[in-house]
Amino acid sequence: MNRAGKRVYTLTLYLQDPMDIRVGALGRIEFCKGYYCYTGSAQGGVGRIFRHLKRIGQKNDNPRWHIDYLLPFTTFSSLMVSYFPKEYECLIASRLGEVL
């Protein structure tokens, strides 16, 4: 299998305290203290993963994805990168939702 450019990643973050966060057009969302997993595709390479990682715990004036609104308030817990086509992104996210 050609692994170049075919990646699905799951980023696990920890939110120390419960808080209400404005998430773009979704409005204010109440987040409980705990761990959060975000699964995304990085089909062009790892640039998107590094973009998310460098925004953890940092102010973000230019959010692009929903996760960008949560990143400034969290700490890094783990990262898993799988070599699957992007079609697996939703499958992985839903399976995580079933077991967590």
Backbone hydrogen bonds, N-H to C=O, Kabsch-Sander energy under -0.5 kcal/mol:
donor,donor_aa,acceptor,acceptor_aa,energy
3,R,1,M,-0.7
6,K,3,R,-1.5
7,R,5,G,-0.8
8,V,82,S,-2.5
9,Y,40,G,-2.6
10,T,80,M,-2.6
11,L,38,Y,-2.9
12,T,78,S,-3.0
13,L,11,L,-0.5
13,L,36,Y,-3.1
14,Y,75,T,-2.4
15,L,34,G,-3.2
16,Q,14,Y,-0.6
16,Q,73,F,-0.5
19,M,31,F,-2.2
21,I,29,I,-2.6
23,V,27,G,-3.1
24,G,22,R,-0.6
26,L,23,V,-1.9
27,G,24,G,-1.4
29,I,21,I,-2.6
31,F,19,M,-3.2
31,F,29,I,-0.6
34,G,15,L,-2.1
36,Y,13,L,-2.5
38,Y,11,L,-2.5
40,G,9,Y,-2.3
42,A,7,R,-2.7
45,G,42,A,-1.5
50,F,46,V,-2.3
51,R,47,G,-2.1
52,H,48,R,-2.1
53,L,49,I,-2.5
54,K,50,F,-2.3
55,R,51,R,-0.6
55,R,52,H,-1.1
56,I,52,H,-0.5
56,I,53,L,-1.0
57,G,71,L,-2.6
58,Q,55,R,-1.8
68,D,65,W,-1.5
69,Y,66,H,-1.5
70,L,66,H,-0.5
70,L,67,I,-1.1
71,L,67,I,-2.1
73,F,70,L,-1.9
74,T,71,L,-1.6
75,T,14,Y,-2.0
77,S,12,T,-2.3
78,S,12,T,-1.6
80,M,10,T,-2.3
82,S,8,V,-3.4
84,F,82,S,-1.3
88,Y,85,P,-2.2
89,E,86,K,-1.8
91,L,87,E,-0.5
92,I,88,Y,-2.9
93,A,89,E,-2.3
94,S,90,C,-2.5
95,R,91,L,-2.3
96,L,92,I,-2.4
97,G,93,A,-2.0
98,E,94,S,-1.3
99,V,95,R,-1.5
100,L,96,L,-1.9
